[in-house]
Amino acid sequence: MPIVDIHTHIYPPTYVELLRSRTTVPYVRTFPDAPESSRLIILPGEDDPSTPSTSRGRPIGPEYYDIAQKIAFMDTHKIDTSVISLANPWLDFLPSEEAGEAARRINDDVDGLCAQYPGRLYAFGTLPLSAPAETAIKEIERLAGLKHMRGVIMGTSGLGKGLDDAALDPIYAALEKHETLIFLHPHYGLPASVYGPRANEYGHVLPLALGFPLETTIAVSRMLLSGVWDRFTKLKVLLAHSGGTLPFLAGRLESCIQHDGHLKEAGKTEGRRDVWDILKTNIYLDAVIYSEVGLKAAMNASGADRLLFGTDHPFFPPLERDAKEWHSVNANYSAISTTFKDDQASAQGVLGNNAVRILKLGL
Ligand code: 5CU
């Protein structure tokens, strides 16, 4: 039975070079008070000057960019195949005129990394979304011909106005036409003000544990409300972190739609596909939720045959220096084994068979 990790990131060396050349977020930098280690500063607000440079962002080492370390991590955790993706913030920050060329270079780099390990690595490509829509569409068409690509990773900002922006329709049409799956992943979180004036005392916990999943939930809800899946009935989206909080909140979302006078008056409550239909037809969920409670919600919302194992490597490494196995990975393994303790076929589906089928991995 194959074990397939579909949520695992890399910053290829050319991307790290790009980050090292920058002085505003996102960037990679070595600070004079700790010259032996570089820091990766990516999230909004992470370079607040009141944060000491030694705790700004996170340390970055070869596990972020060296593909041999990815393979070693896979071996340690008994992962047969990984579908690697560029980590956030992708190319969102690039000037429009640079994004198309950067996407081609990075996608070719990542496809080349996969070619070094036949059968062990596939990838989700990256789109130049700060460029005009036609540039992104050209890249979708090009990616469809690259051997190891199995979809695209995207953030929630779309072309700058979110995923309910009608200007994205030609991109959704191209993705649907080429049967290209979107791996939807958060980056921006929520406005810093919601974390309160003591946020600095709490490390990254609030933005990562809550900001990321809520960002995803809001982005998908906006896609639903704007009728994306009514127009593109075959558009497939894999949601990071088991759908944020969507499986838990889907009933409330649907009830709010049905009780909204404004939507009713605008004729938008009838003849639409509801959230449950979309969860079971268009949406796939990763199993990166670290507990049985969350995984059961995901299973109930989308079905065990639409859940896919992931690790989020190289993020969330163990804090102990000498730990070999990662607690974060074992928490996801353990949630799968307890959730499906009486259903081995489903457990094997989530661990790998679903990914092989859905992403057409030639194992
Ligand atoms: O730790 C983090 O900041 C992150 C991140 O930025 N992206 C991600 O996928 N996981 C954790």
Boltz pocket constraint, residues with backbone or C-beta under 6 A from the ligand:
constraints:
  - pocket:
      binder: B
      contacts: [[A, 9], [A, 42], [A, 43], [A, 87], [A, 88], [A, 186], [A, 204], [A, 208], [A, 312], [A, 315], [A, 316]]
      max_distance: 6.0
